[in-house]
Amino acid sequence: MNFPKSDSVVILLVDDDPGDREITRRALAQCGIDGELHVVEDGDQALEYLEHNGPFANPARAPQPHLILLDLNMPGKSGLEVLEQIRRDPRLKRIPVVLWTTSEAEEDIKRAYELGVNSYVVKPTNLEECTATIRKLEAYWLDTVKLPPR
C-alpha cells in the first residue's frame, strides 16, 4: 500500500443496508486490507463523522478516511447530497469518494460525476463478487495511486 508505515488505511463505509454492509465488511476482511473500517448507516451520520459532530466529536473515534465508499440511496441525506457537501468543504474535498451503489441509472451516474465522484461502482450482491470488486478497488486506490495526505 502507498501509505506511510505509521499510517494504516482508513475507509469510511456509508450504507444503510445491513446486508450490504456485512458483505462489504467480509469482502474487505477476505482481501486482508490492513487498516480501519469505520461504518455509518446514512448520509447524516456520514457528515457527522466527517465534520466531527455528535457521537463523532472526538477525532480519535472518527479519523479522516483515506477513501469513502458511499451508498447512493439512503434515508435522510442521499449519497449525492453527501458527495456535494464533501466537495464543497475545503477540509474534505480531496478525499477520494467511490459511489458504492446498486443503481445503474444513467442519471445517477451522470449526476455523481458532475458532483465530483472519483469512481462509480455498482456493488455486487454476493460475497464472491464483492471480494473480487474490493480487490480491484484495493489494487487501484490503495496500491497504485498516490492519495493526498490527510
CORNORGI-V25191 format. One record per pair of residues at least 12 apart in sequence whose ideal C-beta (glycine too) atoms are under 10 Angstrom apart, sorted by sequence separation. I is the first residue (numbers start at 1). J is the second residue. D is the distance in Angstrom with one decimal. If there is no record, write none. Layout:
BEGIN
i j d
I J D
I J D
END
This chain:
BEGIN
i j d
13 25 7.5
25 37 6.4
49 61 8.9
50 62 7.6
52 64 9.3
70 82 6.2
99 111 9.9
108 120 8.0
121 133 6.6
11 24 9.4
24 37 8.5
49 62 4.8
70 83 6.5
99 112 5.0
109 122 9.4
121 134 9.8
25 39 7.2
48 62 8.3
49 63 9.6
50 64 7.6
68 82 8.6
83 97 5.8
99 113 9.2
13 28 8.3
24 39 8.6
40 55 9.7
49 64 9.5
50 65 8.0
68 83 8.8
82 97 8.5
97 112 8.9
121 136 8.7
21 37 9.8
40 56 8.4
49 65 8.5
70 86 8.6
83 99 7.3
99 115 9.5
104 120 9.5
121 137 7.2
11 28 7.2
22 39 9.8
103 120 9.0
21 39 5.9
38 56 9.0
50 68 8.3
68 86 7.5
79 97 8.8
97 115 9.1
99 117 5.0
104 122 5.6
119 137 7.9
21 40 9.6
46 65 10.0
49 68 9.7
80 99 8.4
97 116 7.7
98 117 7.4
99 118 8.7
100 119 9.0
101 120 7.6
103 122 7.4
21 41 7.8
79 99 6.1
97 117 5.4
98 118 6.2
99 119 7.1
100 120 8.9
101 121 7.6
102 122 6.6
103 123 9.6
79 100 8.4
96 117 9.1
97 118 5.5
98 119 4.5
99 120 4.6
100 121 5.7
101 122 6.6
102 123 6.1
119 140 8.1
11 33 7.5
40 62 9.1
46 68 7.7
79 101 6.7
96 118 4.5
97 119 8.0
98 120 7.7
99 121 6.7
100 122 8.7
101 123 6.2
102 124 9.4
118 140 9.9
119 141 8.1
18 41 8.4
38 61 8.7
93 116 7.7
95 118 9.0
96 119 7.8
97 120 9.8
98 121 5.7
99 122 9.1
100 123 5.0
102 125 7.5
118 141 8.3
9 33 6.5
11 35 6.5
12 36 9.4
13 37 6.2
14 38 9.5
15 39 7.5
16 40 9.3
17 41 9.0
38 62 6.8
46 70 7.1
68 92 9.1
79 103 9.1
99 123 9.2
8 33 9.2
9 34 6.9
10 35 6.0
11 36 7.2
12 37 8.2
13 38 7.1
14 39 7.9
15 40 8.3
16 41 5.4
38 63 7.6
46 71 9.3
98 123 9.7
8 34 5.6
9 35 3.4
10 36 4.9
11 37 5.2
12 38 5.1
13 39 4.8
14 40 5.4
15 41 7.3
16 42 5.2
8 35 4.2
9 36 7.4
10 37 8.2
11 38 7.1
12 39 7.8
13 40 7.5
14 41 7.9
15 42 8.6
16 43 8.6
36 63 7.0
38 65 6.9
43 70 8.3
64 91 8.2
65 92 9.5
68 95 5.9
69 96 10.0
70 97 5.6
72 99 5.8
74 101 9.7
84 111 9.5
88 115 9.7
118 145 9.5
7 35 9.1
8 36 6.3
9 37 9.2
10 38 6.8
11 39 9.2
12 40 7.0
13 41 9.7
14 42 7.4
37 65 9.5
43 71 8.5
46 74 8.7
64 92 7.9
67 95 7.3
68 96 7.1
69 97 8.3
70 98 6.9
71 99 7.9
72 100 8.1
73 101 6.9
80 108 7.6
83 111 9.1
87 115 6.1
88 116 9.6
14 43 6.8
16 45 9.4
36 65 8.7
42 71 8.6
43 72 9.8
45 74 9.4
47 76 9.5
66 95 7.5
67 96 5.2
68 97 4.7
69 98 5.4
70 99 5.6
71 100 5.9
72 101 3.7
73 102 7.7
79 108 8.9
83 112 6.7
86 115 8.9
87 116 4.4
35 65 9.6
36 66 9.6
38 68 9.8
39 69 9.6
41 71 9.5
44 74 8.8
46 76 9.5
47 77 6.8
64 94 10.0
65 95 6.1
66 96 7.5
67 97 7.9
68 98 6.9
69 99 8.4
70 100 6.0
71 101 5.7
72 102 7.9
73 103 6.5
78 108 9.7
84 114 9.6
85 115 9.8
86 116 8.2
87 117 8.8
100 130 9.9
3 34 8.9
14 45 7.5
15 46 9.7
35 66 7.8
43 74 5.3
44 75 8.6
45 76 8.3
46 77 7.6
64 95 7.1
65 96 8.9
67 98 6.7
68 99 9.4
69 100 4.2
70 101 8.0
71 102 8.4
72 103 5.2
80 111 5.9
83 114 9.9
84 115 5.2
86 117 9.6
1 33 8.2
3 35 8.2
14 46 4.3
35 67 9.4
37 69 9.2
42 74 4.7
43 75 8.2
44 76 4.4
45 77 9.2
50 82 8.5
65 97 9.4
68 100 8.8
69 101 9.7
71 103 9.3
73 105 10.0
80 112 6.5
83 115 4.9
84 116 8.3
1 34 7.0
13 46 9.4
14 47 9.5
41 74 8.0
42 75 5.7
43 76 5.3
44 77 5.4
46 79 8.6
72 105 9.0
79 112 7.9
82 115 9.7
83 116 6.9
100 133 9.1
1 35 8.1
12 46 7.0
40 74 9.8
41 75 8.9
42 76 4.9
43 77 3.0
47 81 8.9
51 85 8.9
80 114 9.4
81 115 9.3
83 117 5.9
100 134 10.0
14 49 8.4
41 76 9.5
42 77 7.0
43 78 6.0
46 81 9.8
47 82 6.2
50 85 8.4
73 108 8.6
80 115 6.2
83 118 9.8
14 50 9.6
42 78 9.3
43 79 6.5
46 82 5.1
50 86 6.9
72 108 6.0
79 115 9.7
12 49 6.5
42 79 9.7
43 80 9.0
44 81 9.5
45 82 9.8
46 83 9.7
72 109 9.8
80 117 8.7
100 137 9.0
12 50 7.6
43 81 6.0
44 82 8.6
47 85 6.0
51 89 7.8
79 117 8.9
43 82 4.3
46 85 9.0
47 86 8.3
50 89 7.8
72 111 9.6
98 137 6.6
42 82 9.0
43 83 9.3
46 86 8.6
51 91 8.5
72 112 7.6
28 69 9.2
50 91 8.5
51 92 8.2
40 82 10.0
43 85 8.7
47 89 9.3
50 92 5.7
70 112 9.2
98 140 9.6
98 141 7.4
96 140 9.9
24 69 6.8
47 92 9.4
50 95 8.1
72 117 9.8
96 141 6.3
24 71 9.7
70 117 8.0
21 69 10.0
72 120 9.0
68 117 9.8
96 145 8.1
12 62 8.6
21 71 9.1
68 118 9.1
69 119 9.8
12 63 9.2
14 65 9.9
20 71 7.3
67 118 8.7
72 123 9.7
96 147 6.5
10 62 9.5
12 64 8.8
13 65 9.2
67 119 9.8
69 121 8.3
71 123 8.0
95 147 8.6
96 148 8.4
10 63 5.1
12 65 4.0
94 147 8.5
95 148 7.8
10 64 7.0
11 65 5.9
12 66 9.0
13 67 9.6
14 68 6.7
15 69 7.5
17 71 7.3
69 123 8.4
94 148 4.3
8 63 9.7
10 65 4.6
11 66 6.9
12 67 7.5
13 68 8.1
14 69 6.9
15 70 8.1
16 71 6.3
93 148 9.7
94 149 8.7
95 150 8.2
7 63 9.7
9 65 8.5
10 66 5.3
11 67 5.2
12 68 4.8
13 69 4.8
14 70 4.8
15 71 4.2
17 73 9.4
94 150 9.0
9 66 5.1
10 67 7.9
11 68 7.6
12 69 7.2
13 70 8.4
14 71 5.7
15 72 9.7
16 73 8.0
17 74 8.7
8 66 9.1
9 67 7.2
10 68 9.8
11 69 6.5
12 70 8.2
13 71 8.4
14 72 9.9
16 74 4.3
7 66 8.4
15 74 7.5
16 75 6.2
14 74 7.4
16 76 8.7
3 66 7.3
14 77 9.7
16 79 9.8
2 66 9.7
15 79 9.2
1 66 9.4
14 79 7.1
69 134 9.2
14 82 6.8
69 137 8.1
67 137 8.1
67 138 9.7
69 141 9.9
67 141 5.4
66 141 8.0
67 142 7.5
24 100 7.3
66 142 7.8
20 100 8.4
67 147 7.5
20 101 9.5
66 147 5.4
20 102 8.0
66 148 8.9
12 95 8.5
14 97 9.4
66 149 9.7
66 150 6.8
10 95 10.0
12 97 9.4
15 100 7.0
17 102 8.7
64 149 9.9
65 150 8.1
14 100 8.1
15 101 9.0
64 150 4.6
11 98 9.6
13 100 7.6
63 150 7.6
27 123 9.7
27 124 8.3
30 127 7.7
30 128 9.4
24 123 7.3
27 126 9.7
31 130 9.8
23 123 8.2
24 124 9.4
27 127 6.2
30 130 8.9
31 131 6.3
23 124 7.7
26 127 5.8
27 128 8.8
30 131 4.9
31 132 9.5
33 134 7.7
23 125 7.5
27 129 8.8
28 130 9.0
29 131 9.3
31 133 9.9
33 135 9.5
20 123 6.5
23 126 7.2
24 127 9.6
27 130 4.0
28 131 8.7
31 134 5.1
32 135 9.9
20 124 9.6
23 127 5.6
26 130 7.7
27 131 4.3
30 134 7.8
31 135 5.5
33 137 9.4
20 125 8.0
22 127 9.1
23 128 9.9
25 130 9.8
26 131 7.9
27 132 8.4
29 134 9.6
30 135 8.9
31 136 10.0
33 138 5.9
17 123 9.5
19 125 8.7
23 129 9.2
24 130 6.4
27 133 7.5
28 134 5.8
31 137 8.9
32 138 9.0
23 130 5.0
24 131 9.8
27 134 4.4
31 138 5.7
35 142 8.4
15 123 8.5
23 131 9.0
26 134 9.6
27 135 8.5
31 139 9.8
34 142 9.3
24 133 9.5
28 137 9.4
33 142 6.9
20 130 8.8
24 134 7.4
27 137 9.6
28 138 8.5
23 134 9.8
31 142 9.5
11 134 10.0
11 137 9.5
11 138 10.0
9 138 9.1
11 141 9.2
11 142 9.0
9 141 8.9
9 142 5.9
1 138 8.3
9 147 8.8
2 141 9.4
3 142 7.8
1 141 9.6
2 142 7.0
10 150 7.8
1 142 4.9
2 143 6.7
1 143 6.0
2 144 7.7
7 149 9.1
2 145 7.3
3 146 10.0
7 150 7.7
2 146 5.8
3 147 7.8
2 147 6.9
4 149 9.0
1 147 9.7
3 150 9.9
END
